[in-house]
Amino acid sequence: MNIHELVESQRRFFQTGATLPVSFRKAMLRKLRDAVDRREEEIGKALAADLGKSVYYRLM
């Protein structure tokens, strides 16, 4: 699937209204947080390599 097909697929999904419920949005934010947590070290290294940023440590 190329980027244009992916974007079109996401637009169709959005238009179904499935993203409207707060419960859906909260679930997706949890999934995002979990994905970031799993890849935190890689993200930090990428930020350092690409932008010269230091590793960010969460306070929570």
C-alpha positions, 0 to 999 in steps of 0.5 A, a space after each residue: 500500500 502506498 502513501 496515497 492509498 493509506 491516506 485514502 483508507 484513513 479518510 474513509 475510516 474517519 468518515 465512518 464516524 468510528 473516531 467520534 466516541 471519547 472511548 475510542 479516542 482514549 483507547 487510541 491514545 493509550 495505544 500510542 502511549 504504549 507504543 512510545 513507551 516500548 520504543 522510548 530508547 529508539 526515539 531518544 536515539 533518533 532525536 539525538 541523531 537527527 536533531 541533536 536533542 538530548 534524551 527526554 526523561 518523563 517525569 511521570 
